[in-house]
Amino acid sequence: MTETYRFIANEATVKLWDVRTRQQVATLKGHANFVYSVAFSPDGKTLASGSADHTVKLWDARTGQELASLEGYDYAVSSVAFSPDGKTLASGSGDETVKLWVGDGRQGGERNGRLRPFRKFKMAGPFFQISY
């Protein structure tokens, strides 16, 4: 999916484009402020977005439907990344924390809106980029 679709974060929306046809295929609306980071799950079915509204949102990459809104930050979420197996989502924020979110243990748990915080790490400064 990620070789077919690309994204552009613009203000509070994320726009998905099909790179083969050069056509916009979806606009993801739901954040209340600027989107700073996006990441596709390894299977390409889910998109995570981190925003200045202090949330991470999960989206169905095919339909554009919002699947979940993950909260609990005091500042903007500046970075999101999926683990290689897609079972864990990491998010980093200007509140100097990194959170690891895990699914409910079922296949596809990261896409069913049942993510829960698993670990929270306090860092020595604001977080701008995270990757696995």
Protein Blocks (a to p, Z undefined) as FASTA:
>chain_A
ZZmpccddehjbccdddfklopafbdcdhbfbdcfbdcddfklpaccdddfkopacdddf
knopafbdcehifbdcfbdcddfkopaccdddfkopacddddehiahklmnopaccfbdc
ddfbdcfbdcZZ
